[in-house]
Amino acid sequence: MSTPAIAGDTFGVFGTTATLLVTGLRDVREARAIADAKLAEVDLACSRFRPDSELTRLNAAGGKPAVVSQAFADLLGAALRAAQLTDGSVDPTCGAALVALGYDRDFSDVLTSSPRAGPAGLPAALRPVPGWHSVHLDEQSRSVWLDNGAQLDLGATAKAWAADECAGQIAGRLRCGVLVSLGGDVAVAGEAPAGGWPVRVTDDHAAPDPAPGQTVAISSGGLATSSTTVRAWSAGGRPVHHIVDPATGAPAASCWRTVSVAAGTCTDANTASTAAIIRGPAAPHWLSGLGLPARLVGQDGAVVTTPGWPAEGDRAAEL
């Protein structure tokens, strides 16, 4: 029995690289059209860098209720669920903290322009974020309002949620196997190739194969990697990154530089990997208690894994 051909495409989205792979189709064009429509919907709903996005308008509403689209309500619901499941380690009210650190535009522009942090270290304005309990979503009326000066950023969950949605819609509508990777947040659906979809796990999803890392395979669900080394820049002469510790409003001072997690969905995997960065030394025990296979890389490059994650020498071992 022959192995089904795999068609693929790579393209830019959300300031990162997307990869789309499908089995059982002659080409990827129909799948790409489905993905493009969903990704455009997500961008219009929750981009922090578009003046016409629903998130931008809600952040500017001064606490007044706003009726949102179903897409935004679903994205916000996923973010609030992540906050609840992690006891607030992953919190959607980090928007003002990221702006204070200079992440107030597309990341490529952050790297090529001077951040707005002060000249001597991190901005003095950094403080604990308002917290996810400051976000109110009435799912029936799709009305949202923010308390305590909260400013939303859904970056911790939106990209992974979009990967899940794209994979699910493509598999359901085209009856094919599919892998969607958005900046290293990987979701799969439908029938996987024999042995699963191989995924290279590294600090940077765009790194070439010789870069330090491991190749594993998944047949269902999702795989996500959170890292303090890729979306990193300088603020006030100090290195900073995009994973904010809600307890301080500052970049997480983690013992881990990279955490990769496999879970039933990409959204859950990314929620866990982000929370693990913030939880630091307690993360392996926490992840093990949840039954989530994970690979954690320390700042010194030492690797720690939780039960269910393949040994380093098992090339393309299936999770």
C-alpha positions as CSV (number, residue, x, y, z in Angstrom):
1,M,0.0,0.0,0.0
2,S,1.5,3.3,-1.1
3,T,2.1,6.2,1.3
4,P,-0.4,9.1,0.5
5,A,1.3,12.0,-1.1
6,I,1.7,15.2,1.0
7,A,1.1,18.6,-0.5
8,G,2.3,21.7,1.3
9,D,2.6,25.4,1.4
10,T,4.6,27.9,3.6
11,F,3.6,31.5,4.0
12,G,3.8,34.5,6.3
13,V,1.1,35.3,8.8
14,F,0.8,37.1,12.2
15,G,4.4,38.2,11.9
16,T,5.7,34.6,11.7
17,T,5.9,31.6,9.4
18,A,3.0,29.3,8.7
19,T,3.2,25.8,7.3
20,L,0.3,23.9,5.9
21,L,0.5,20.2,4.9
22,V,-2.3,17.9,3.7
23,T,-2.6,14.3,2.7
24,G,-5.1,12.8,0.2
25,L,-5.4,16.0,-1.9
26,R,-3.8,16.7,-5.3
27,D,-2.7,20.2,-4.1
28,V,-3.1,22.5,-1.2
29,R,-5.0,25.4,-2.8
30,E,-8.5,24.6,-1.3
31,A,-7.0,24.0,2.1
32,R,-5.0,27.2,1.9
33,A,-8.2,29.2,1.0
34,I,-9.9,27.8,4.1
35,A,-6.9,28.7,6.3
36,D,-6.5,32.2,4.8
37,A,-10.2,33.0,5.6
38,K,-9.9,31.8,9.2
39,L,-6.6,33.6,9.8
40,A,-8.0,36.8,8.4
41,E,-10.9,36.5,10.7
42,V,-8.7,36.0,13.7
43,D,-6.4,38.9,12.8
44,L,-9.4,41.3,12.5
45,A,-10.7,40.1,15.8
46,C,-7.7,40.3,18.0
47,S,-4.6,41.9,16.5
48,R,-3.1,44.5,18.9
49,F,-1.6,46.3,16.0
50,R,-4.6,47.0,13.8
51,P,-6.6,50.1,14.6
52,D,-9.7,48.4,13.2
53,S,-9.5,45.2,15.2
54,E,-12.1,44.4,17.8
55,L,-9.5,44.0,20.5
56,T,-8.1,47.5,19.8
57,R,-11.5,49.0,20.0
58,L,-12.3,47.1,23.2
59,N,-9.0,48.2,24.8
60,A,-9.9,51.8,23.9
61,A,-13.5,51.6,25.3
62,G,-12.6,52.7,28.8
63,G,-14.5,49.9,30.4
64,K,-17.7,50.4,28.5
65,P,-19.4,47.1,27.2
66,A,-18.9,46.2,23.6
67,V,-20.7,43.6,21.5
68,V,-18.2,41.4,19.8
69,S,-18.2,38.9,16.9
70,Q,-18.5,35.2,17.6
71,A,-14.9,34.8,16.6
72,F,-13.7,37.3,19.2
73,A,-16.0,35.7,21.8
74,D,-14.5,32.3,21.1
75,L,-10.9,33.6,21.2
76,L,-11.5,35.5,24.4
77,G,-13.2,32.4,25.9
78,A,-10.1,30.4,25.1
79,A,-7.9,33.0,26.8
80,L,-10.1,33.0,29.9
81,R,-10.1,29.2,30.1
82,A,-6.3,29.2,29.9
83,A,-6.1,31.7,32.8
84,Q,-8.5,29.6,34.8
85,L,-6.7,26.3,34.1
86,T,-3.3,27.8,35.0
87,D,-4.5,29.8,38.1
88,G,-3.6,33.0,36.3
89,S,-0.1,32.1,35.1
90,V,-1.4,32.7,31.5
91,D,-3.3,35.9,31.7
92,P,-4.9,37.9,28.8
93,T,-4.6,41.3,30.6
94,C,-0.9,41.6,29.8
95,G,-1.5,44.2,27.1
96,A,-0.3,47.3,28.9
97,A,2.8,45.4,30.2
98,L,3.8,44.5,26.7
99,V,3.3,48.1,25.5
100,A,5.4,49.3,28.4
101,L,8.2,47.0,27.3
102,G,8.1,48.4,23.8
103,Y,6.1,45.6,22.1
104,D,3.5,48.0,20.8
105,R,3.8,47.2,17.0
106,D,4.6,44.3,14.8
107,F,7.6,42.4,16.1
108,S,9.7,43.1,13.0
109,D,9.2,46.8,13.7
110,V,10.1,46.3,17.4
111,L,13.5,44.9,16.3
112,T,14.2,47.8,13.9
113,S,13.1,50.8,16.0
114,S,13.9,52.1,19.5
115,P,11.6,50.7,22.2
116,R,9.8,53.2,24.4
117,A,11.3,51.9,27.7
118,G,13.4,54.3,29.8
119,P,17.2,54.6,29.5
120,A,18.1,52.8,32.6
121,G,16.6,49.4,32.8
122,L,13.0,48.2,32.6
123,P,10.2,50.8,32.7
124,A,9.3,52.0,36.2
125,A,5.6,51.6,35.2
126,L,5.7,47.8,35.3
127,R,3.4,46.3,37.9
128,P,1.2,43.2,38.3
129,V,-1.4,43.0,35.6
130,P,-5.0,43.7,36.4
131,G,-5.8,40.0,36.2
132,W,-8.2,37.8,34.2
133,H,-11.1,38.4,36.6
134,S,-11.1,42.0,35.3
135,V,-12.4,40.6,32.0
136,H,-16.1,40.0,31.7
137,L,-17.7,38.0,28.8
138,D,-21.4,37.5,28.5
139,E,-21.5,34.6,26.1
140,Q,-25.3,34.9,25.4
141,S,-25.2,38.5,24.3
142,R,-21.5,38.4,23.2
143,S,-20.9,41.5,25.3
144,V,-17.4,42.2,26.8
145,W,-16.2,44.8,29.2
146,L,-12.9,45.4,31.1
147,D,-12.4,46.5,34.7
148,N,-9.4,48.0,36.6
149,G,-7.8,49.5,33.5
150,A,-7.2,46.1,31.9
151,Q,-5.8,46.0,28.4
152,L,-6.1,42.7,26.5
153,D,-3.4,40.8,24.7
154,L,-4.5,37.3,23.4
155,G,-1.2,36.3,22.0
156,A,-0.7,33.5,24.5
157,T,-3.6,31.6,23.0
158,A,-4.9,33.1,19.8
159,K,-2.3,31.7,17.4
160,A,-2.7,28.2,18.8
161,W,-6.5,28.5,18.7
162,A,-6.2,29.6,15.1
163,A,-4.1,26.5,14.3
164,D,-6.7,24.2,15.9
165,E,-9.5,25.9,14.0
166,C,-7.7,25.8,10.6
167,A,-6.8,22.1,11.0
168,G,-10.2,21.1,12.1
169,Q,-12.1,23.0,9.4
170,I,-9.8,21.8,6.6
171,A,-10.0,18.2,7.7
172,G,-13.7,18.4,8.1
173,R,-14.5,20.1,4.9
174,L,-12.0,18.4,2.6
175,R,-11.8,14.9,4.2
176,C,-8.1,14.9,4.4
177,G,-5.3,14.7,6.9
178,V,-3.8,18.1,7.8
179,L,-1.0,19.7,9.8
180,V,-1.1,23.4,10.5
181,S,1.9,25.1,12.1
182,L,1.7,28.8,13.0
183,G,5.0,30.0,14.3
184,G,5.7,26.5,15.7
185,D,2.2,26.1,17.3
186,V,1.2,22.8,15.6
187,A,-2.3,21.3,15.2
188,V,-3.2,18.2,13.3
189,A,-6.5,16.7,12.3
190,G,-7.8,13.9,10.1
191,E,-5.8,10.8,9.2
192,A,-2.1,11.3,9.8
193,P,0.6,9.7,7.7
194,A,2.0,6.4,8.8
195,G,4.1,7.0,11.9
196,G,2.6,10.4,12.5
197,W,3.5,13.9,11.4
198,P,7.2,14.6,12.2
199,V,7.8,17.9,14.0
200,R,11.2,19.4,14.8
201,V,11.3,20.8,18.3
202,T,13.9,23.6,18.8
203,D,14.3,27.0,20.4
204,D,13.2,28.6,17.1
205,H,10.7,26.8,14.9
206,A,12.4,28.4,11.8
207,A,15.8,27.1,12.7
208,P,17.5,24.6,10.2
209,D,17.6,20.9,11.1
210,P,21.2,21.0,12.4
211,A,20.1,23.3,15.2
212,P,19.9,21.7,18.7
213,G,16.5,20.0,19.2
214,Q,14.6,16.8,18.7
215,T,12.3,15.4,16.0
216,V,9.1,13.8,17.4
217,A,5.8,12.8,15.7
218,I,2.1,13.4,16.4
219,S,-1.0,11.9,15.0
220,S,-3.7,13.9,16.8
221,G,-4.1,17.0,18.9
222,G,-1.4,19.6,19.1
223,L,2.2,20.4,20.0
224,A,3.4,23.8,21.1
225,T,6.7,25.4,22.1
226,S,7.1,28.5,24.2
227,S,10.5,30.2,24.2
228,T,12.2,33.2,25.8
229,T,14.8,33.4,23.1
230,V,13.0,34.1,19.8
231,R,10.7,37.1,20.4
232,A,13.3,38.9,22.4
233,W,14.6,42.5,22.1
234,S,16.2,45.2,24.2
235,A,14.4,47.7,26.5
236,G,16.4,50.3,28.3
237,G,19.6,48.4,27.5
238,R,18.3,45.2,29.0
239,P,17.2,42.0,27.2
240,V,13.5,41.3,27.4
241,H,11.1,38.8,25.9
242,H,7.4,38.5,25.2
243,I,6.3,36.1,28.0
244,V,5.1,38.3,30.8
245,D,4.8,37.1,34.4
246,P,1.3,38.4,35.4
247,A,2.5,38.6,39.0
248,T,5.1,41.3,38.2
249,G,4.2,42.7,34.7
250,A,7.8,42.0,33.7
251,P,9.3,39.3,31.4
252,A,9.3,36.0,33.2
253,A,12.6,35.4,34.9
254,S,12.5,31.7,34.1
255,C,15.0,28.8,34.5
256,W,13.7,27.5,31.2
257,R,14.5,29.0,27.8
258,T,12.2,26.7,25.9
259,V,9.3,24.4,26.8
260,S,7.5,22.1,24.4
261,V,4.3,20.3,25.3
262,A,2.0,17.8,23.5
263,A,-1.8,17.9,24.4
264,G,-5.2,17.2,23.0
265,T,-5.3,20.5,21.3
266,C,-2.7,23.0,20.3
267,T,-4.4,25.6,22.5
268,D,-4.0,23.4,25.5
269,A,-0.4,22.6,24.6
270,N,0.5,26.3,24.2
271,T,-1.3,27.2,27.5
272,A,0.7,24.6,29.3
273,S,4.1,25.5,27.7
274,T,3.6,29.2,28.4
275,A,2.6,28.5,32.0
276,A,5.6,26.2,32.4
277,I,8.0,29.1,31.5
278,I,6.3,31.3,34.1
279,R,6.2,28.6,36.8
280,G,9.9,27.9,36.5
281,P,11.3,25.1,38.7
282,A,7.9,23.8,39.6
283,A,6.9,23.2,36.0
284,P,8.0,19.6,35.5
285,H,6.0,18.4,38.5
286,W,3.0,20.5,37.4
287,L,3.1,19.1,33.9
288,S,3.6,15.5,35.1
289,G,0.6,15.9,37.4
290,L,-1.5,16.9,34.3
291,G,-0.3,13.9,32.4
292,L,1.3,16.1,29.7
293,P,4.4,14.9,27.8
294,A,6.9,17.8,27.8
295,R,10.4,18.7,27.0
296,L,12.0,21.6,29.0
297,V,15.3,23.1,28.1
298,G,17.1,25.1,30.8
299,Q,19.1,28.3,30.2
300,D,22.2,26.1,30.2
301,G,20.8,23.8,27.5
302,A,20.1,20.9,29.9
303,V,17.0,19.0,28.9
304,V,14.3,17.7,31.3
305,T,11.4,15.6,30.1
306,T,8.1,14.5,31.7
307,P,6.6,11.0,31.3
308,G,5.4,10.3,27.8
309,W,8.0,12.4,26.0
310,P,10.3,10.3,23.8
311,A,13.9,9.8,24.7
312,E,16.3,12.2,22.9
313,G,17.7,9.4,20.8
314,D,14.3,8.2,19.5
315,R,14.2,10.0,16.1
316,A,10.6,10.8,15.1
317,A,9.3,8.8,18.0
318,E,5.5,9.3,18.2
319,L,3.9,11.1,21.1
